[in-house]
Amino acid sequence: MSLKIDLDGQTALVTGASRGIGRDIALTLTEGGADVVVVARRADTLADLAREIGDRGQSCLPITADLTQPESWERVAERAWTETGSIDVLVNTAGLIVRREPPEVTLEDFDSTFDLNVRATFFLTQAVGRRMLEAGSGSVVTITSVAAETVTKAPVTYQASKAALVQMTRALAIRWGPTVRVNSVAPGYVETDMNREWLSDPENRQWLVEHTAMQRVGEPADVSDIVAYLASPLSSFITGQNIVVDGGWNMR
């Protein structure tokens, strides 16, 4: 028996693919043989990613979209499905963090966080998931956070939005099984643009390393490898799970 991640013949739609974990996930899935549809707000960075994936011999369809806009959900799902034939895997990576704490959080802070992290994720998943159910199969993977189930130093609004995604994952897994598997991956502190400023503080980095069993900061590849596994047939009996990838930080 081979444990090689084999995604040949599959097509994956990855949101938030222009940078960070989303970009790394898109590249990792193509390494497994998948073609990808990549979605983000910036057309230039998506074009660069599409060229890189094309150079590797895989197909890449870039779609520029602001997922906070309701009209984008059905448009992205329909275009992705029509131009590729089907979407076998949906990876919800697009997310936002507003670094403001109560009692200073504004309504705009709250709404912008939940509009992208929760509302957009739910309705895009619904649009793609409807088509997966009709097609007879599919896998959904949503990027949550260790902050969804363990209190961290992240803003309260961010933690609450990620907790909502975990429960969404579990509820959809029950409703859509056995046709569509629905899981989530909860990264800890990962070296990305979103965390770079916070991690650039020596005290923050030292605190993190000292409180992490693996004694290091996470890398995007630590997350994307798990996503590839959940996208593959190797995880055919896994659904409704929120898999924490934090190097043991939450056990401190």
Backbone hydrogen bonds in HBPLUS format (Angstrom, degrees):
<---DONOR---> <-ACCEPTOR-->    atom                        ^
c    i                          cat <-CA-CA->   ^        H-A-AA   ^      H-
h    n   atom  resd res      DA  || num        DHA   H-A  angle D-A-AA Bond
n    s   type  num  typ     dist DA aas  dist angle  dist       angle   num
A0007-LEU N   A0032-GLY O   2.79 MM  25  5.10 163.3  1.82 142.9 140.2     1
A0010-GLN N   A0007-LEU O   3.04 MM   3  5.57 157.4  2.10 140.1 139.7     2
A0035-ASP N   A0010-GLN O   2.99 MM  25  6.38 162.0  2.02 160.8 161.4     3
A0088-ASP N   A0011-THR O   2.85 MM  77  5.42 145.6  1.96 145.6 156.9     4
A0089-VAL N   A0011-THR O   3.19 MM  78  6.43 150.8  2.28 148.4 149.1     5
A0012-ALA N   A0035-ASP O   2.89 MM  23  6.37 157.4  1.94 152.4 156.8     6
A0037-VAL N   A0012-ALA O   2.70 MM  25  6.09 151.0  1.78 155.4 160.4     7
A0013-LEU N   A0089-VAL O   2.80 MM  76  6.22 158.0  1.84 158.0 162.5     8
A0091-VAL N   A0013-LEU O   2.77 MM  78  6.09 166.9  1.79 170.8 170.6     9
A0014-VAL N   A0037-VAL O   2.81 MM  23  6.20 162.4  1.84 171.3 177.3    10
A0039-VAL N   A0014-VAL O   2.93 MM  25  6.15 157.7  1.98 161.4 160.0    11
A0015-THR N   A0091-VAL O   3.06 MM  76  6.45 165.0  2.09 173.7 177.8    12
A0016-GLY N   A0039-VAL O   2.89 MM  23  6.02 114.0  2.33 141.2 159.0    13
A0017-ALA N   A0039-VAL O   3.19 MM  22  5.84 164.3  2.22 145.1 146.9    14
A0023-ARG N   A0019-ARG O   3.24 MM   4  4.79 162.0  2.27 111.2 113.4    15
A0024-ASP N   A0020-GLY O   3.14 MM   4  6.43 164.0  2.17 152.5 157.1    16
A0025-ILE N   A0021-ILE O   2.84 MM   4  6.05 152.9  1.92 152.1 159.8    17
A0026-ALA N   A0022-GLY O   3.06 MM   4  6.33 162.4  2.09 149.4 153.1    18
A0027-LEU N   A0023-ARG O   3.09 MM   4  6.40 162.3  2.12 152.0 156.3    19
A0028-THR N   A0024-ASP O   2.90 MM   4  6.05 157.5  1.95 147.9 154.6    20
A0029-LEU N   A0025-ILE O   2.92 MM   4  6.12 162.0  1.95 157.5 161.3    21
A0030-THR N   A0026-ALA O   3.20 MM   4  6.45 151.2  2.29 142.5 149.8    22
A0031-GLU N   A0027-LEU O   3.07 MM   4  6.37 142.8  2.21 141.9 152.2    23
A0031-GLU N   A0028-THR O   3.10 MM   3  5.02 121.3  2.46  92.4 107.4    24
A0032-GLY N   A0028-THR O   3.23 MM   4  6.62 134.4  2.45 139.8 151.3    25
A0032-GLY N   A0029-LEU O   3.11 MM   3  5.14 132.0  2.35  93.9 106.7    26
A0034-ALA N   A0029-LEU O   3.07 MM   5  5.58 156.9  2.13 148.1 141.1    27
A0033-GLY N   A0030-THR O   2.92 MM   3  4.91 155.8  1.98 101.7 109.4    28
A0036-VAL N   A0059-SER O   3.01 MM  23  6.40 163.6  2.04 155.2 155.6    29
A0061-LEU N   A0036-VAL O   2.93 MM  25  6.44 155.4  1.99 147.8 155.4    30
A0038-VAL N   A0061-LEU O   2.94 MM  23  6.23 148.0  2.05 137.6 147.7    31
A0063-ILE N   A0038-VAL O   2.85 MM  25  6.14 160.8  1.89 168.5 169.8    32
A0065-ALA N   A0040-ALA O   2.91 MM  25  5.73 159.4  1.95 133.6 140.5    33
A0046-LEU N   A0042-ARG O   3.28 MM   4  6.42 154.7  2.35 142.5 149.8    34
A0047-ALA N   A0043-ALA O   2.93 MM   4  6.06 150.6  2.01 144.7 152.6    35
A0048-ASP N   A0044-ASP O   3.09 MM   4  6.39 154.0  2.16 145.1 151.5    36
A0049-LEU N   A0045-THR O   3.04 MM   4  6.28 157.9  2.09 143.8 149.6    37
A0050-ALA N   A0046-LEU O   2.85 MM   4  6.07 158.5  1.89 150.3 156.3    38
A0051-ARG N   A0047-ALA O   3.02 MM   4  6.25 153.9  2.09 146.1 152.4    39
A0052-GLU N   A0048-ASP O   3.06 MM   4  6.34 159.1  2.11 147.3 152.9    40
A0053-ILE N   A0049-LEU O   2.93 MM   4  6.19 160.3  1.97 154.4 159.5    41
A0054-GLY N   A0050-ALA O   2.86 MM   4  5.98 155.2  1.92 143.8 151.5    42
A0055-ASP N   A0051-ARG O   2.91 MM   4  6.13 149.7  2.00 147.8 155.3    43
A0056-ARG N   A0053-ILE O   3.00 MM   3  5.11 139.4  2.17  99.0 111.2    44
A0058-GLN N   A0053-ILE O   3.33 MM   5  5.82 162.4  2.36 150.5 145.3    45
A0057-GLY N   A0054-GLY O   2.95 MM   3  5.13 157.8  2.00 105.9 113.0    46
A0069-GLN N   A0066-ASP O   3.01 MM   3  5.86 167.9  2.03 125.1 129.0    47
A0072-SER N   A0069-GLN O   2.87 MM   3  5.64 160.8  1.91 128.4 134.8    48
A0073-TRP N   A0070-PRO O   3.39 MM   3  5.99 148.6  2.50 113.9 119.5    49
A0076-VAL N   A0072-SER O   2.83 MM   4  5.84 166.5  1.85 152.8 155.6    50
A0077-ALA N   A0073-TRP O   3.10 MM   4  6.25 169.0  2.11 148.1 151.6    51
A0078-GLU N   A0074-GLU O   2.86 MM   4  5.86 167.1  1.87 150.1 154.1    52
A0079-ARG N   A0075-ARG O   2.96 MM   4  6.01 165.8  1.98 147.8 152.4    53
A0080-ALA N   A0076-VAL O   2.93 MM   4  5.95 165.7  1.95 150.4 155.2    54
A0081-TRP N   A0077-ALA O   2.98 MM   4  6.05 163.5  2.01 146.4 151.5    55
A0082-THR N   A0078-GLU O   2.84 MM   4  5.88 163.6  1.86 149.7 155.1    56
A0083-GLU N   A0079-ARG O   2.93 MM   4  5.89 169.2  1.94 152.1 155.2    57
A0084-THR N   A0080-ALA O   3.15 MM   4  6.00 138.1  2.34 138.7 147.6    58
A0085-GLY N   A0081-TRP O   2.86 MM   4  5.33 140.7  2.02 136.9 145.5    59
A0139-SER N   A0088-ASP O   2.97 MM  51  6.37 141.7  2.12 146.9 159.0    60
A0090-LEU N   A0139-SER O   2.93 MM  49  6.43 155.1  2.00 154.5 162.5    61
A0141-VAL N   A0090-LEU O   2.80 MM  51  6.19 163.3  1.82 167.0 172.5    62
A0092-ASN N   A0141-VAL O   2.86 MM  49  6.31 148.5  1.96 147.7 157.6    63
A0143-ILE N   A0092-ASN O   2.86 MM  51  6.01 173.9  1.87 163.1 161.3    64
A0100-ARG N   A0098-VAL O   2.88 MM   2  5.83 129.5  2.14 111.7  96.1    65
A0104-GLU N   A0101-GLU O   2.85 MM   3  5.75 146.5  1.96 137.1 137.5    66
A0110-PHE N   A0106-THR O   3.06 MM   4  6.37 165.5  2.08 152.9 155.7    67
A0111-ASP N   A0107-LEU O   2.85 MM   4  6.01 172.3  1.85 154.4 157.0    68
A0112-SER N   A0108-GLU O   2.92 MM   4  5.92 167.0  1.94 149.7 153.7    69
A0113-THR N   A0109-ASP O   3.16 MM   4  6.28 156.6  2.22 144.8 150.9    70
A0114-PHE N   A0110-PHE O   3.02 MM   4  6.28 171.6  2.03 158.7 160.5    71
A0115-ASP N   A0111-ASP O   2.71 MM   4  5.66 150.1  1.80 150.5 159.5    72
A0117-ASN N   A0113-THR O   2.96 MM   4  5.90 152.6  2.04 153.5 157.3    73
A0118-VAL N   A0114-PHE O   3.05 MM   4  5.03 148.2  2.16 118.2 127.8    74
A0119-ARG N   A0114-PHE O   2.87 MM   5  6.20 165.8  1.89 168.3 171.8    75
A0120-ALA N   A0115-ASP O   2.91 MM   5  6.04 148.4  2.02 143.3 152.9    76
A0122-PHE N   A0118-VAL O   2.86 MM   4  5.99 165.0  1.88 156.2 160.4    77
A0123-PHE N   A0119-ARG O   3.02 MM   4  6.23 175.9  2.02 159.4 160.0    78
A0124-LEU N   A0120-ALA O   2.96 MM   4  5.95 157.4  2.01 148.5 154.7    79
A0125-THR N   A0121-THR O   2.99 MM   4  5.95 157.5  2.04 142.0 149.2    80
A0126-GLN N   A0122-PHE O   2.84 MM   4  6.10 149.6  1.93 146.1 155.4    81
A0127-ALA N   A0123-PHE O   3.00 MM   4  6.14 155.9  2.05 138.7 144.5    82
A0128-VAL N   A0124-LEU O   2.92 MM   4  6.15 166.7  1.94 157.4 160.1    83
A0129-GLY N   A0125-THR O   2.64 MM   4  5.49 154.8  1.70 143.9 153.2    84
A0130-ARG N   A0126-GLN O   2.95 MM   4  5.89 152.1  2.03 141.1 146.4    85
A0131-ARG N   A0128-VAL O   3.08 MM   3  5.36 119.8  2.46 102.2 116.1    86
A0132-MET N   A0128-VAL O   2.98 MM   4  6.35 151.4  2.06 148.3 157.4    87
A0133-LEU N   A0129-GLY O   2.88 MM   4  6.09 161.1  1.91 154.9 158.5    88
A0134-GLU N   A0130-ARG O   3.15 MM   4  6.38 155.2  2.21 141.1 147.7    89
A0135-ALA N   A0131-ARG O   2.90 MM   4  6.10 145.0  2.02 142.3 152.4    90
A0136-GLY N   A0132-MET O   2.82 MM   4  6.05 132.6  2.04 144.7 157.8    91
A0137-SER N   A0132-MET O   3.22 MM   5  5.53 135.5  2.42 147.2 147.4    92
A0181-ARG N   A0138-GLY O   3.01 MM  43  6.39 154.6  2.07 153.6 148.6    93
A0140-VAL N   A0181-ARG O   2.81 MM  41  6.19 158.9  1.86 155.1 162.3    94
A0183-ASN N   A0140-VAL O   2.89 MM  43  6.20 168.7  1.90 160.2 162.2    95
A0142-THR N   A0183-ASN O   3.03 MM  41  6.53 151.1  2.12 138.3 145.8    96
A0185-VAL N   A0142-THR O   2.92 MM  43  6.32 150.1  2.01 147.6 155.4    97
A0144-THR N   A0185-VAL O   2.80 MM  41  5.82 159.1  1.84 142.4 149.4    98
A0148-ALA N   A0145-SER O   2.91 MM   3  5.38 165.0  1.93 114.6 118.3    99
A0146-VAL N   A0187-PRO O   2.85 MM  41  5.65 148.8  1.95 150.4 141.7   100
A0149-GLU N   A0146-VAL O   3.34 MM   3  6.03 157.4  2.39 115.9 120.0   101
A0150-THR N   A0146-VAL O   3.07 MM   4  6.03 138.1  2.25 148.2 160.7   102
A0159-GLN N   A0155-PRO O   3.07 MM   4  6.42 163.0  2.10 155.9 160.4   103
A0160-ALA N   A0156-VAL O   2.92 MM   4  6.14 162.3  1.95 154.4 159.1   104
A0161-SER N   A0157-THR O   3.00 MM   4  6.16 155.3  2.06 143.6 150.2   105
A0162-LYS N   A0158-TYR O   3.05 MM   4  6.29 157.4  2.10 152.8 158.2   106
A0163-ALA N   A0159-GLN O   2.99 MM   4  6.20 149.6  2.09 146.0 154.6   107
A0164-ALA N   A0160-ALA O   3.10 MM   4  6.36 150.2  2.19 144.3 151.4   108
A0165-LEU N   A0161-SER O   3.33 MM   4  6.66 144.8  2.46 137.3 145.7   109
A0166-VAL N   A0162-LYS O   3.23 MM   4  6.60 145.0  2.36 143.5 151.9   110
A0167-GLN N   A0163-ALA O   3.30 MM   4  6.69 162.3  2.33 153.2 155.8   111
A0168-MET N   A0164-ALA O   2.97 MM   4  6.18 152.0  2.05 145.1 153.9   112
A0169-THR N   A0165-LEU O   2.90 MM   4  6.07 155.4  1.96 144.4 150.3   113
A0170-ARG N   A0166-VAL O   3.10 MM   4  6.45 160.5  2.14 150.0 154.0   114
A0171-ALA N   A0167-GLN O   2.95 MM   4  6.10 165.7  1.97 152.0 155.9   115
A0172-LEU N   A0168-MET O   2.93 MM   4  6.03 165.3  1.95 154.2 158.0   116
A0173-ALA N   A0169-THR O   3.02 MM   4  6.11 151.8  2.10 144.9 152.9   117
A0174-ILE N   A0170-ARG O   3.28 MM   4  6.57 151.8  2.37 145.0 150.4   118
A0175-ARG N   A0171-ALA O   3.14 MM   4  6.40 160.7  2.18 145.3 150.8   119
A0176-TRP N   A0172-LEU O   2.75 MM   4  5.72 157.4  1.80 156.1 160.9   120
A0177-GLY N   A0173-ALA O   3.07 MM   4  5.64 132.1  2.31 132.5 140.2   121
A0179-THR N   A0176-TRP O   3.05 MM   3  6.02 116.7  2.46 135.0 140.5   122
A0180-VAL N   A0176-TRP O   3.06 MM   4  5.41 171.6  2.07 132.7 135.2   123
A0240-GLY N   A0182-VAL O   2.71 MM  58  5.63 159.6  1.75 149.8 155.7   124
A0184-SER N   A0241-GLN O   2.78 MM  57  6.15 157.2  1.83 166.8 167.3   125
A0243-ILE N   A0184-SER O   2.85 MM  59  6.26 154.4  1.92 154.6 147.3   126
A0186-ALA N   A0243-ILE O   2.72 MM  57  5.74 168.9  1.74 139.7 143.1   127
A0245-VAL N   A0186-ALA O   2.83 MM  59  5.81 167.9  1.85 137.1 139.1   128
A0188-GLY N   A0245-VAL O   2.92 MM  57  6.00 137.1  2.11 139.4 128.4   129
A0218-GLY N   A0189-TYR O   3.02 MM  29  5.92 150.3  2.11 165.4 157.2   130
A0192-THR N   A0190-VAL O   2.90 MM   2  5.85 109.0  2.41 117.2 100.9   131
A0191-GLU N   A0218-GLY O   2.89 MM  27  6.07 162.2  1.92 147.2 146.3   132
A0195-ASN N   A0192-THR O   3.14 MM   3  5.39 129.2  2.41 101.5 113.7   133
A0196-ARG N   A0192-THR O   2.83 MM   4  5.71 124.1  2.15 148.3 164.7   134
A0199-LEU N   A0195-ASN O   2.85 MM   4  6.01 164.0  1.87 163.4 168.9   135
A0200-SER N   A0196-ARG O   2.88 MM   4  5.94 125.3  2.18 140.4 153.8   136
A0200-SER N   A0197-GLU O   3.23 MM   3  5.13 138.2  2.42  92.3 104.0   137
A0201-ASP N   A0198-TRP O   3.37 MM   3  5.90 162.1  2.40 109.8 114.8   138
A0204-ASN N   A0201-ASP O   3.01 MM   3  5.34 117.5  2.42 107.4 122.4   139
A0205-ARG N   A0201-ASP O   3.05 MM   4  6.36 164.5  2.08 161.2 165.8   140
A0206-GLN N   A0202-PRO O   2.92 MM   4  6.01 162.1  1.95 146.8 152.1   141
A0207-TRP N   A0203-GLU O   2.93 MM   4  6.06 163.1  1.96 146.6 151.6   142
A0208-LEU N   A0204-ASN O   2.97 MM   4  6.18 159.5  2.02 148.8 154.3   143
A0209-VAL N   A0205-ARG O   2.95 MM   4  6.18 172.7  1.96 158.3 159.2   144
A0210-GLU N   A0206-GLN O   2.96 MM   4  6.04 166.5  1.97 153.4 157.6   145
A0211-HIS N   A0207-TRP O   3.11 MM   4  6.19 135.6  2.32 139.9 150.8   146
A0211-HIS N   A0208-LEU O   3.13 MM   3  5.22 131.8  2.38  97.8 110.7   147
A0212-THR N   A0209-VAL O   3.23 MM   3  5.19 167.2  2.25 106.8 109.2   148
A0215-GLN N   A0212-THR O   2.89 MM   3  5.12 157.0  1.95 111.4 119.0   149
A0214-MET N   A0247-GLY O   3.00 MM  33  5.11 143.1  2.14 149.4 154.5   150
A0222-ASP N   A0219-GLU O   2.89 MM   3  5.47 142.0  2.04 117.2 127.4   151
A0223-VAL N   A0220-PRO O   3.01 MM   3  5.44 137.9  2.19 109.0 119.8   152
A0224-SER N   A0220-PRO O   2.97 MM   4  6.27 168.2  1.98 157.0 160.5   153
A0225-ASP N   A0221-ALA O   3.13 MM   4  5.90 158.6  2.17 142.1 145.3   154
A0226-ILE N   A0223-VAL O   3.12 MM   3  5.49 123.3  2.46 105.2 118.3   155
A0227-VAL N   A0223-VAL O   3.11 MM   4  6.47 156.2  2.17 151.0 158.3   156
A0228-ALA N   A0224-SER O   2.95 MM   4  6.17 158.8  2.00 148.0 152.9   157
A0229-TYR N   A0225-ASP O   3.12 MM   4  6.36 151.3  2.21 139.5 147.0   158
A0230-LEU N   A0226-ILE O   2.97 MM   4  6.28 160.0  2.01 151.9 156.6   159
A0231-ALA N   A0227-VAL O   2.91 MM   4  6.14 134.8  2.12 144.0 157.1   160
A0232-SER N   A0229-TYR O   3.10 MM   3  5.19 144.5  2.23 100.6 111.0   161
A0235-SER N   A0232-SER O   3.26 MM   3  6.10 168.4  2.27 121.3 123.8   162
A0236-SER N   A0233-PRO O   3.15 MM   3  5.07 144.8  2.28 120.9 115.5   163
A0238-ILE N   A0235-SER O   3.00 MM   3  5.34 155.8  2.06 126.8 124.6   164
A0249-TRP N   A0246-ASP O   3.19 MM   3  5.54 156.5  2.25 109.8 116.4   165
A0251-MET N   A0248-GLY O   3.24 MM   3  5.59 162.6  2.27 111.0 116.1   166
A0252-ARG N   A0249-TRP O   3.12 MM   3  5.66 161.3  2.16 123.3 124.1   167
